[in-house]
Amino acid sequence: MTRETLSCEKVALAYRDGERTTYALREVSLSLPPGKFYGIMGPSGSGKSSLLYLLSGLKRPTGGAVTLGSTPLSQLPDAELMRLRRTRFGFVFQQPFLLTYLTALENIVVAAPKPDAAARQKAQELLESLGLASMAGKLPGQLSGGERQRVAVARALINDPEILFADEPTAALDQTNGHRVIEALAAWRSKGTVIVVTHDAGMLTGADQLIQLRDGILSTEH
Ligand SMILES: Nc1ncnc2c1ncn2[C@@H]1O[C@H](COP(=O)(O)OP(=O)(O)OP(=O)(O)O)[C@@H](O)[C@H]1O
């Protein structure tokens, strides 16, 4: 797996609403070397999700640039950007978005490039590493919210993502299950970069670096 530094240089994200322009982010610059667990924090509306969307190529900045190694993410044509996202990034969102008619194992395998025996084996290993070995054959409706979210983490990991992005992955969970999901995400730093957005500072005590946003700009950085 290639492991490159993800960086952004003076990125901005402006939303036009008729005459009005709202800046979700303005002039944010960051350099995120690989293999670390980064936490993006800040109050509601501070631009956390916007920053995650820009860093992961889900949105394009209205100013500045996002770069992965020497690849200018924000300048790639749509198809190339989509391919890069699919092959090098993994995503976990607030809701797990599992297919209700597939088992936990099948929900993971469908995200693999080829749904073959090797992918099934890997999906089973991921479930085991996340404490869900016995849940492989269960449907999402038979799992708890925390278990469903850990299945979503396993699905995000099936392609060995160089960067794992998570947007408020614990917002729908209680503290105990939230911490288990964060532990599962954080463990990936031994292989790739982990970037987690949350408004819950208690979830980021194990982060290597905290990125604090306020009103669309960086407020502190350690
Ligand atoms: N589609 C949109 N159109 C207009 N303004 C938007 C849009 N999406 C976000 N914004 C604004 O951009 C700012 C940053 O939003 P963002 O979702 O990035 O913040 P956040 O820190 O993730 O908030 P939360 O914790 O509430 O999810 C907010 O003022 C928000 O109202």
The ligand as an SDF file (V2000), in Angstrom:
LIG
                    3D

 31 33  0  0  0  0  0  0  0  0999 V2000
  -25.5800   22.8010    1.4620 N   0  0  0  0  0  0  0  0  0  0  0  0
  -25.3500   23.8860    2.2060 C   0  0  0  0  0  0  0  0  0  0  0  0
  -25.8250   25.1030    1.8330 N   0  0  0  0  0  0  0  0  0  0  0  0
  -25.5880   26.2090    2.5610 C   0  0  0  0  0  0  0  0  0  0  0  0
  -24.8590   26.2200    3.6990 N   0  0  0  0  0  0  0  0  0  0  0  0
  -24.3560   25.0550    4.1290 C   0  0  0  0  0  0  0  0  0  0  0  0
  -24.5750   23.8300    3.4070 C   0  0  0  0  0  0  0  0  0  0  0  0
  -23.9470   22.8290    4.0860 N   0  0  0  0  0  0  0  0  0  0  0  0
  -23.3710   23.4020    5.1640 C   0  0  0  0  0  0  0  0  0  0  0  0
  -23.6140   24.7410    5.1910 N   0  0  0  0  0  0  0  0  0  0  0  0
  -23.1370   25.6950    6.2280 C   0  0  0  0  0  0  0  0  0  0  0  0
  -21.7370   25.5890    6.3460 O   0  0  0  0  0  0  0  0  0  0  0  0
  -21.3230   25.7010    7.7130 C   0  0  0  0  0  0  0  0  0  0  0  0
  -20.4850   24.4990    8.1130 C   0  0  0  0  0  0  0  0  0  0  0  0
  -21.2650   23.3090    8.0260 O   0  0  0  0  0  0  0  0  0  0  0  0
  -20.6670   21.8700    8.4090 P   0  0  0  0  0  0  0  0  0  0  0  0
  -21.7520   20.8630    8.1930 O   0  0  0  0  0  0  0  0  0  0  0  0
  -19.3830   21.6650    7.7190 O   0  0  0  0  0  0  0  0  0  0  0  0
  -20.3950   22.0650    9.9720 O   0  0  0  0  0  0  0  0  0  0  0  0
  -20.1820   20.9760   11.1140 P   0  0  0  0  0  0  0  0  0  0  0  0
  -19.1480   21.5320   12.0220 O   0  0  0  0  0  0  0  0  0  0  0  0
  -19.9270   19.6490   10.5140 O   0  0  0  0  0  0  0  0  0  0  0  0
  -21.5960   21.0100   11.8280 O   0  0  0  0  0  0  0  0  0  0  0  0
  -22.4130   19.8500   12.6150 P   0  0  0  0  0  0  0  0  0  0  0  0
  -21.5670   19.4530   13.8010 O   0  0  0  0  0  0  0  0  0  0  0  0
  -23.6760   20.5540   13.0240 O   0  0  0  0  0  0  0  0  0  0  0  0
  -22.6260   18.7470   11.6250 O   0  0  0  0  0  0  0  0  0  0  0  0
  -22.6010   25.8730    8.5170 C   0  0  0  0  0  0  0  0  0  0  0  0
  -22.7930   27.2570    8.7680 O   0  0  0  0  0  0  0  0  0  0  0  0
  -23.6750   25.3440    7.5940 C   0  0  0  0  0  0  0  0  0  0  0  0
  -24.8970   25.9620    7.8700 O   0  0  0  0  0  0  0  0  0  0  0  0
  1  2  1  0
  2  3  1  0
  2  7  2  0
  3  4  2  0
  4  5  1  0
  5  6  2  0
  6  7  1  0
  6 10  1  0
  7  8  1  0
  8  9  2  0
  9 10  1  0
 10 11  1  0
 11 12  1  0
 11 30  1  0
 12 13  1  0
 13 14  1  0
 13 28  1  0
 14 15  1  0
 15 16  1  0
 16 17  2  0
 16 18  1  0
 16 19  1  0
 19 20  1  0
 20 21  2  0
 20 22  1  0
 20 23  1  0
 23 24  1  0
 24 25  2  0
 24 26  1  0
 24 27  1  0
 28 29  1  0
 28 30  1  0
 30 31  1  0
M  END
$$$$
